Amino acid sequence: MSNYFEDVALGETIELGSHLFTREDIVAFARDYDPQPFHLDEEAGNASLFGGLSASGWH
């Protein structure tokens, strides 16, 4: 595995693992960094194109 972007070959994949984001994690992050209604409120998320609470893409 390389340490720099320019060392990654086209098509190369890297397994980074997984992480479970809880509702509380999603809302806390959104409050600080991306306060969109669909990140903060389940009802707003349900009414959005996401159909539910949605984690920020910055997460």
C-alpha positions as CSV (number, residue, x, y, z in Angstrom):
1,M,0.0,0.0,0.0
2,S,1.3,3.4,-0.9
3,N,1.4,6.5,1.4
4,Y,0.8,9.1,-1.3
5,F,-2.0,9.9,-3.7
6,E,0.3,9.9,-6.7
7,D,1.5,6.4,-5.9
8,V,-2.0,4.9,-6.2
9,A,-2.5,3.0,-9.5
10,L,-5.6,3.6,-11.5
11,G,-8.1,0.9,-10.4
12,E,-6.2,0.0,-7.2
13,T,-8.5,-0.5,-4.2
14,I,-7.6,-0.2,-0.6
15,E,-9.5,-1.8,2.3
16,L,-10.0,0.8,5.0
17,G,-12.4,-1.0,7.2
18,S,-15.8,0.1,8.4
19,H,-17.4,2.3,11.0
20,L,-20.9,2.5,12.3
21,F,-22.3,6.0,12.6
22,T,-25.1,6.4,15.2
23,R,-27.9,8.9,14.9
24,E,-26.2,10.9,17.7
25,D,-22.9,10.9,15.7
26,I,-24.7,12.1,12.6
27,V,-26.5,14.9,14.3
28,A,-23.5,16.0,16.4
29,F,-21.3,16.3,13.4
30,A,-24.0,18.1,11.4
31,R,-24.5,20.7,14.2
32,D,-20.8,21.6,14.1
33,Y,-20.0,21.3,10.4
34,D,-22.9,20.8,8.0
35,P,-26.2,22.0,9.6
36,Q,-28.6,21.0,6.8
37,P,-32.1,20.1,8.0
38,F,-31.9,16.5,6.6
39,H,-28.7,16.0,8.7
40,L,-30.2,17.3,11.9
41,D,-33.9,16.2,11.9
42,E,-35.4,12.9,11.1
43,E,-38.7,14.5,9.9
44,A,-36.8,16.8,7.6
45,G,-34.8,13.9,6.4
46,N,-38.0,11.9,5.7
47,A,-39.3,14.8,3.6
48,S,-36.1,15.1,1.6
49,L,-35.0,13.1,-1.4
50,F,-32.9,10.9,1.0
51,G,-36.0,9.6,2.7
52,G,-34.5,9.7,6.1
53,L,-31.8,11.2,8.3
54,S,-28.7,11.5,6.2
55,A,-25.1,11.7,7.3
56,S,-23.0,14.5,5.8
57,G,-20.8,13.6,2.9
58,W,-18.0,15.2,4.9
59,H,-18.4,12.6,7.6
